[in-house]
Amino acid sequence: MRVLVEVNEAAERFEELIELVLRGDAIVICRDERPIATLMPIAKTADTEPSFLELAAEGRKSVPPGTTSGHSDFYDEHGLPK
């Protein structure tokens, strides 16, 4: 079954929606009656942690050594967004 739910209601009923997803229902989250997201289960056969770690390692290969994630290029000398 396809269930449409507004964002506020989804926040209040999140546990219940998770149970519906695990049962096989499709949950579509809406804002102002427009679909914006879908809640769906992760395939039970997939072992997500190793897959995630592989993707992270692969993505890290393209980052030069010594690079940080400080994002200082987005901020001025006062720490305010540019």
SVG drawing of the C-alpha trace seen along z (x, -y; Angstrom):
<svg xmlns="http://www.w3.org/2000/svg" viewBox="-2 -39 51 51">
<polyline fill="none" stroke="black" stroke-width="0.4" points="0.0,0.0 1.2,-3.5 0.9,-5.9 1.1,-9.7 2.0,-11.6 2.9,-15.2 6.3,-16.1 4.9,-17.1 2.9,-13.9 5.8,-11.8 8.0,-13.2 5.3,-12.4 4.6,-8.9 8.2,-7.9 8.3,-4.6 4.9,-3.6 6.0,-4.5 9.2,-2.4 7.0,0.6 4.8,0.0 7.9,-0.2 9.2,3.1 5.8,4.6 6.2,3.6 4.2,0.4 5.6,-2.6 5.7,-5.8 5.8,-9.1 6.5,-12.1 4.9,-15.3 5.3,-19.0 2.3,-21.2 0.7,-18.1 3.7,-17.7 5.8,-14.5 9.4,-15.3 10.8,-12.0 10.2,-8.3 10.9,-6.1 12.0,-2.6 13.8,0.3 17.4,1.3 17.5,4.6 17.8,7.4 20.4,9.2 22.7,6.2 25.4,6.0 25.5,2.2 28.5,1.5 31.1,3.1 29.5,1.5 29.6,-1.9 33.2,-1.5 34.2,-0.5 32.4,-3.6 34.1,-5.9 37.5,-4.4 37.0,-4.8 35.9,-8.4 38.8,-9.2 41.3,-8.2 40.4,-11.4 41.2,-13.7 44.8,-15.0 46.8,-14.0 46.7,-16.5 43.3,-17.9 41.1,-18.8 37.3,-19.2 37.5,-22.6 35.6,-24.3 37.6,-27.4 37.2,-28.6 33.5,-29.2 34.2,-31.6 35.9,-35.0 38.5,-36.0 35.7,-36.6 34.2,-33.2 31.2,-34.5 30.0,-32.9 31.3,-34.5"/>
</svg>
